[in-house]
Amino acid sequence: MTGPLDGRSAGIDHLLHRLRAQGFTFAVDRDAMNMVVALSAVRVHHGLIDIVELYGEDDALAMRIPGDEPDVMHPDTVLWRASGPASGVLGRLLDLADTTPAPPDGPPGGCWFPVEPGRSVWLTDDRRT
């Protein structure tokens, strides 16, 4: 039996710390019994939005979408997507280049990100603040 600090969990923990260091904002999704069902993270940067959802060590989804996508949780346009075990998905997300140029001058880009039921926060493109 493995505990919460087994090698795989420790590796995922390290990757989550790297996401936080890159500016990802995290939120926990809970069910009606207040049990954690997913960990979500979003980063707005370089005119892009990176999103990751972790449902377990073996079940994660990450995607990169344009910064002007109106519905970040159900986007019409996906520029990059990965799914599978959390360690692989997080590693591939962290390996993506931030090569898109910053948007032109004007109002900052960003997106609304749900952080708990009934509460969202506006995440601003970090290259425009």
ROSE-4610 file (N, C-alpha, C; in Angstrom, 1 decimal, always signed):
// ROSE-4610
residu = [M/M/M/T/T/T/G/G/G/P/P/P/L/L/L/D/D/D/G/G/G/R/R/R/S/S/S/A/A/A/G/G/G/I/I/I/D/D/D/H/H/H/L/L/L/L/L/L/H/H/H/R/R/R/L/L/L/R/R/R/A/A/A/Q/Q/Q/G/G/G/F/F/F/T/T/T/F/F/F/A/A/A/V/V/V/D/D/D/R/R/R/D/D/D/A/A/A/M/M/M/N/N/N/M/M/M/V/V/V/V/V/V/A/A/A/L/L/L/S/S/S/A/A/A/V/V/V/R/R/R/V/V/V/H/H/H/H/H/H/G/G/G/L/L/L/I/I/I/D/D/D/I/I/I/V/V/V/E/E/E/L/L/L/Y/Y/Y/G/G/G/E/E/E/D/D/D/D/D/D/A/A/A/L/L/L/A/A/A/M/M/M/R/R/R/I/I/I/P/P/P/G/G/G/D/D/D/E/E/E/P/P/P/D/D/D/V/V/V/M/M/M/H/H/H/P/P/P/D/D/D/T/T/T/V/V/V/L/L/L/W/W/W/R/R/R/A/A/A/S/S/S/G/G/G/P/P/P/A/A/A/S/S/S/G/G/G/V/V/V/L/L/L/G/G/G/R/R/R/L/L/L/L/L/L/D/D/D/L/L/L/A/A/A/D/D/D/T/T/T/T/T/T/P/P/P/A/A/A/P/P/P/P/P/P/D/D/D/G/G/G/P/P/P/P/P/P/G/G/G/G/G/G/C/C/C/W/W/W/F/F/F/P/P/P/V/V/V/E/E/E/P/P/P/G/G/G/R/R/R/S/S/S/V/V/V/W/W/W/L/L/L/T/T/T/D/D/D/D/D/D/R/R/R/R/R/R/T/T/T]
num = [1/1/1/2/2/2/3/3/3/4/4/4/5/5/5/6/6/6/7/7/7/8/8/8/9/9/9/10/10/10/11/11/11/12/12/12/13/13/13/14/14/14/15/15/15/16/16/16/17/17/17/18/18/18/19/19/19/20/20/20/21/21/21/22/22/22/23/23/23/24/24/24/25/25/25/26/26/26/27/27/27/28/28/28/29/29/29/30/30/30/31/31/31/32/32/32/33/33/33/34/34/34/35/35/35/36/36/36/37/37/37/38/38/38/39/39/39/40/40/40/41/41/41/42/42/42/43/43/43/44/44/44/45/45/45/46/46/46/47/47/47/48/48/48/49/49/49/50/50/50/51/51/51/52/52/52/53/53/53/54/54/54/55/55/55/56/56/56/57/57/57/58/58/58/59/59/59/60/60/60/61/61/61/62/62/62/63/63/63/64/64/64/65/65/65/66/66/66/67/67/67/68/68/68/69/69/69/70/70/70/71/71/71/72/72/72/73/73/73/74/74/74/75/75/75/76/76/76/77/77/77/78/78/78/79/79/79/80/80/80/81/81/81/82/82/82/83/83/83/84/84/84/85/85/85/86/86/86/87/87/87/88/88/88/89/89/89/90/90/90/91/91/91/92/92/92/93/93/93/94/94/94/95/95/95/96/96/96/97/97/97/98/98/98/99/99/99/100/100/100/101/101/101/102/102/102/103/103/103/104/104/104/105/105/105/106/106/106/107/107/107/108/108/108/109/109/109/110/110/110/111/111/111/112/112/112/113/113/113/114/114/114/115/115/115/116/116/116/117/117/117/118/118/118/119/119/119/120/120/120/121/121/121/122/122/122/123/123/123/124/124/124/125/125/125/126/126/126/127/127/127/128/128/128/129/129/129]
x = [+0.8/+0.0/+0.9/+0.5/+1.3/+0.6/+1.4/+0.8/+0.8/+0.4/+0.3/+1.6/+2.7/+4.0/+4.8/+4.2/+4.9/+5.6/+6.4/+7.2/+6.3/+5.3/+4.4/+3.7/+3.2/+2.5/+3.5/+4.7/+5.7/+6.1/+6.2/+6.4/+5.3/+4.1/+3.0/+3.0/+3.3/+3.3/+4.4/+5.5/+6.6/+6.1/+5.4/+4.9/+3.8/+3.0/+2.0/+2.7/+3.8/+4.5/+5.1/+5.5/+6.1/+5.0/+3.7/+2.6/+2.4/+2.3/+2.1/+3.2/+4.4/+5.5/+5.4/+4.7/+4.5/+3.3/+2.6/+1.5/+0.1/+0.0/-1.3/-2.1/-3.4/-4.4/-5.1/-5.3/-5.9/-7.2/-8.1/-9.4/-9.7/-10.5/-10.9/-12.4/-12.7/-14.1/-14.6/-15.7/-16.2/-17.7/-18.0/-19.4/-20.3/-21.5/-22.6/-22.2/-21.3/-20.9/-19.6/-19.2/-18.0/-16.7/-16.8/-15.6/-14.9/-13.6/-12.9/-13.0/-13.5/-13.6/-12.6/-12.1/-11.1/-10.3/-9.1/-8.3/-8.1/-8.5/-8.4/-7.4/-6.7/-5.7/-5.8/-5.6/-5.7/-4.6/-4.0/-3.0/-3.3/-3.4/-3.6/-2.3/-1.8/-0.5/-0.3/+0.5/+0.8/-0.3/-1.5/-2.7/-3.3/-2.9/-3.3/-3.9/-4.6/-5.1/-4.8/-4.0/-3.7/-4.6/-5.2/-6.1/-5.7/-5.7/-5.5/-6.5/-7.1/-8.0/-7.5/-7.3/-6.8/-8.0/-8.2/-9.3/-8.7/-7.4/-6.7/-5.3/-4.5/-3.1/-3.1/-4.1/-4.2/-5.1/-5.7/-6.7/-6.6/-6.0/-5.8/-6.1/-6.5/-6.7/-6.1/-5.4/-4.9/-5.1/-5.3/-5.4/-5.0/-4.6/-4.3/-5.3/-5.8/-6.9/-6.5/-7.1/-6.8/-7.3/-6.6/-7.0/-8.3/-8.9/-10.2/-11.3/-11.1/-12.1/-13.1/-14.4/-15.4/-15.8/-15.7/-16.1/-14.9/-14.1/-12.8/-13.0/-14.2/-14.4/-15.0/-15.5/-16.1/-15.7/-14.4/-13.9/-14.3/-14.5/-14.8/-13.4/-12.4/-11.1/-10.1/-9.4/-8.4/-7.1/-6.1/-4.8/-3.9/-4.1/-3.3/-4.1/-4.0/-4.7/-3.9/-4.0/-3.4/-4.2/-4.3/-5.0/-4.3/-4.5/-3.9/-3.4/-2.4/-1.9/-1.4/-1.6/-1.3/+0.1/+1.1/+2.5/+2.8/+2.4/+2.6/+2.0/+0.7/+0.0/+0.6/+0.9/+1.5/+2.9/+3.6/+5.0/+4.9/+3.9/+3.8/+3.3/+2.4/+1.9/+3.1/+3.9/+5.0/+6.1/+6.1/+7.1/+6.7/+5.4/+4.9/+5.6/+6.0/+6.7/+5.6/+6.0/+5.2/+5.7/+5.4/+5.9/+5.0/+3.7/+2.8/+3.1/+3.2/+3.5/+2.4/+2.8/+1.8/+0.7/-0.5/-1.5/-1.2/-1.8/-1.5/-2.0/-1.6/-2.0/-3.5/-4.1/-5.5/-5.9/-7.2/-7.6/-7.0/-6.6/-6.0/-7.0/-6.4/-7.2/-7.3/-8.1/-8.3/-9.5/-9.8/-11.0/-11.5/-12.8/-13.4/-13.1/-12.7/-12.3/-13.1/-13.9/-14.7/-13.8/-13.8/-12.9/-13.7/-15.0/-15.9/-17.3/-18.3/-19.7/-20.1/-20.6/-21.1/-20.0/-18.7/-17.7/-16.6/-16.4/-15.3/-14.4/-13.2/-12.2/-11.8/-11.5/-11.0/-9.5/-9.0/-7.5/-7.0/-6.1/-5.6/-4.4/-4.2/-3.1/-1.8/-0.9/+0.2/+1.2/+1.1/+2.0/+1.4/+0.1/-0.5/-0.8/-0.4/-0.7/+0.6]
y = [-1.2/+0.0/+1.2/+2.3/+3.5/+4.6/+5.4/+6.6/+7.8/+8.9/+10.2/+10.7/+10.2/+10.8/+9.7/+8.8/+7.8/+8.6/+7.9/+8.6/+9.3/+8.7/+9.3/+10.5/+10.5/+11.6/+12.8/+12.4/+13.5/+14.1/+13.4/+14.0/+14.9/+14.5/+15.4/+16.6/+16.5/+17.6/+18.6/+18.1/+19.0/+19.7/+19.0/+19.7/+20.7/+20.5/+21.5/+22.7/+22.5/+23.7/+24.5/+23.8/+24.5/+25.3/+24.7/+25.5/+26.7/+26.6/+27.8/+28.8/+28.4/+29.3/+30.0/+29.4/+30.0/+30.9/+31.0/+31.9/+31.3/+30.0/+29.4/+29.7/+29.9/+30.1/+28.8/+28.3/+27.0/+27.2/+26.2/+26.1/+24.6/+24.3/+22.9/+22.8/+21.8/+21.5/+20.4/+20.7/+19.7/+19.3/+18.1/+17.6/+18.0/+17.5/+17.9/+17.4/+16.4/+15.9/+16.6/+17.7/+18.5/+17.7/+16.6/+15.8/+16.4/+16.5/+17.0/+16.1/+16.6/+15.8/+16.2/+17.5/+17.9/+19.1/+19.2/+20.4/+21.0/+22.3/+23.0/+24.2/+24.5/+25.6/+26.3/+27.6/+28.4/+29.5/+29.7/+30.8/+31.6/+32.9/+33.8/+34.4/+34.3/+34.8/+34.9/+35.9/+36.0/+35.9/+36.4/+36.3/+34.9/+34.0/+32.6/+32.3/+31.2/+30.7/+29.3/+28.9/+27.5/+27.0/+25.8/+25.2/+23.8/+23.4/+22.0/+21.6/+20.4/+19.8/+18.4/+18.2/+16.9/+16.2/+15.0/+14.2/+13.1/+12.9/+11.8/+11.7/+10.8/+10.6/+10.1/+9.4/+8.7/+9.4/+10.6/+11.2/+12.7/+13.3/+14.8/+15.2/+16.5/+17.1/+18.5/+18.8/+20.2/+20.7/+22.0/+22.6/+24.0/+24.5/+25.9/+26.4/+27.6/+28.2/+29.6/+30.3/+31.7/+32.5/+33.6/+34.5/+35.2/+35.2/+35.8/+34.8/+33.6/+32.6/+32.9/+33.1/+33.5/+32.5/+31.2/+30.2/+29.3/+29.6/+28.9/+27.5/+27.1/+25.7/+24.9/+25.5/+24.8/+25.6/+25.6/+26.5/+25.9/+26.9/+26.5/+26.2/+26.9/+26.8/+26.3/+25.2/+24.6/+24.5/+25.2/+25.2/+24.0/+23.4/+22.3/+21.6/+20.3/+19.5/+18.2/+17.8/+16.6/+16.0/+14.6/+14.0/+12.7/+12.2/+10.9/+11.1/+10.3/+10.4/+11.8/+12.2/+13.6/+14.0/+13.1/+13.5/+13.8/+13.0/+13.3/+14.5/+14.7/+15.9/+17.2/+17.2/+18.4/+18.7/+17.6/+17.8/+18.4/+17.9/+18.4/+19.8/+20.2/+21.5/+22.5/+22.1/+22.9/+23.0/+22.1/+22.1/+23.0/+23.5/+24.3/+25.6/+26.1/+27.4/+28.6/+29.7/+30.9/+31.8/+31.3/+32.0/+33.0/+33.0/+34.0/+35.3/+36.3/+37.7/+38.2/+39.2/+39.9/+40.6/+40.6/+41.3/+42.8/+43.5/+44.9/+45.7/+47.0/+47.9/+48.0/+48.1/+48.2/+47.7/+47.4/+46.9/+45.5/+45.2/+43.8/+42.7/+41.6/+40.4/+39.6/+38.6/+37.8/+36.9/+36.3/+35.4/+35.3/+34.9/+34.6/+33.2/+32.9/+31.5/+31.2/+30.2/+29.8/+29.3/+29.8/+29.4/+28.6/+28.8/+28.1/+28.3/+27.6/+27.8/+29.2/+29.9/+31.2/+32.3/+31.9/+32.9/+32.7/+33.7/+33.7/+34.8/+34.7/+35.8/+36.1/+37.3/+37.7/+37.6/+36.7/+36.5/+37.3/+38.2/+39.2/+38.6/+38.8/+38.4/+39.1/+38.3/+38.8/+39.6/+39.6/+40.4/+41.8/+42.1/+43.3/+44.1/+43.6/+44.4/+45.1]
z = [+0.0/+0.0/+0.0/-0.8/-0.8/-0.1/+0.5/+1.3/+0.5/+1.1/+0.4/-0.1/+0.5/+0.1/-0.7/-1.4/-2.2/-3.3/-4.1/-5.2/-6.2/-6.6/-7.6/-7.1/-5.9/-5.3/-5.0/-4.6/-4.4/-5.7/-6.8/-8.1/-8.5/-8.3/-8.7/-7.8/-6.5/-5.6/-6.2/-6.6/-7.1/-8.3/-9.2/-10.4/-10.1/-9.1/-8.7/-8.1/-7.4/-6.9/-8.1/-9.1/-10.3/-11.0/-11.1/-11.6/-10.8/-9.5/-8.7/-8.9/-9.0/-9.3/-10.6/-11.6/-12.9/-12.9/-11.8/-11.7/-11.8/-11.7/-11.8/-10.6/-10.7/-9.6/-9.5/-8.2/-8.0/-7.3/-7.6/-7.0/-6.8/-5.7/-5.4/-5.7/-6.5/-6.8/-5.8/-5.2/-4.2/-4.6/-4.1/-4.4/-3.3/-3.3/-2.3/-0.9/-0.8/+0.5/+1.0/+0.2/+0.5/+0.3/-0.5/-0.8/-2.1/-2.1/-3.2/-4.4/-5.5/-6.7/-7.8/-7.7/-8.7/-8.1/-8.6/-8.4/-9.8/-9.9/-11.1/-10.9/-12.0/-12.0/-13.4/-13.3/-14.5/-14.5/-15.6/-15.8/-17.0/-16.9/-18.1/-18.4/-19.6/-20.0/-21.5/-21.9/-23.3/-24.3/-23.9/-24.7/-24.8/-23.8/-23.8/-22.4/-22.3/-21.0/-21.0/-19.9/-19.7/-18.5/-18.7/-17.7/-17.5/-16.2/-15.9/-14.8/-15.0/-14.1/-13.7/-12.3/-11.8/-11.1/-11.5/-10.8/-10.0/-10.2/-9.4/-10.0/-9.4/-9.9/-11.4/-11.7/-13.1/-14.0/-13.6/-14.4/-14.4/-15.5/-15.5/-17.0/-17.1/-18.4/-18.3/-19.4/-19.5/-20.9/-21.0/-22.3/-22.4/-23.6/-23.8/-24.8/-24.5/-25.3/-25.6/-26.6/-26.8/-25.6/-25.4/-24.3/-24.4/-25.6/-25.8/-25.9/-25.5/-25.5/-24.4/-24.8/-23.8/-22.7/-23.0/-21.9/-21.7/-20.7/-20.5/-20.1/-19.5/-19.0/-20.2/-21.2/-22.4/-23.6/-24.0/-25.1/-26.4/-27.4/-28.8/-29.5/-29.1/-29.7/-28.7/-29.0/-28.2/-29.0/-28.5/-29.2/-28.9/-27.7/-27.3/-26.2/-26.1/-25.1/-24.8/-23.5/-23.1/-22.0/-22.0/-20.9/-20.6/-19.4/-18.9/-17.5/-17.1/-15.7/-15.4/-14.2/-13.8/-14.0/-13.7/-13.8/-15.3/-16.2/-17.6/-18.2/-17.8/-18.3/-17.7/-16.4/-15.8/-16.4/-16.6/-17.2/-18.6/-19.5/-20.8/-20.8/-19.9/-19.7/-19.4/-18.4/-18.0/-19.1/-20.0/-21.1/-22.3/-22.3/-23.4/-23.3/-24.5/-24.6/-24.5/-23.9/-23.9/-25.1/-26.3/-27.5/-28.1/-27.8/-28.4/-27.9/-28.8/-28.3/-27.5/-26.6/-25.8/-26.6/-26.2/-26.9/-27.1/-28.1/-28.2/-27.0/-26.9/-25.9/-25.9/-24.7/-24.6/-23.2/-23.1/-21.8/-21.6/-20.3/-20.1/-20.5/-21.0/-21.3/-20.0/-20.0/-18.8/-18.9/-17.8/-17.8/-16.4/-16.3/-15.0/-14.7/-13.4/-13.0/-11.7/-11.7/-10.5/-9.5/-8.3/-7.2/-6.1/-6.1/-5.2/-5.7/-5.2/-5.7/-5.5/-6.5/-6.4/-6.3/-6.5/-6.4/-7.5/-8.3/-9.3/-9.1/-9.7/-9.7/-11.1/-11.4/-12.7/-12.7/-13.6/-13.8/-15.0/-14.7/-15.8/-16.4/-17.7/-18.5/-17.8/-17.3/-16.5/-17.4/-18.7/-19.5/-19.7/-19.2/-19.5/-18.3/-17.1/-15.9/-15.4]
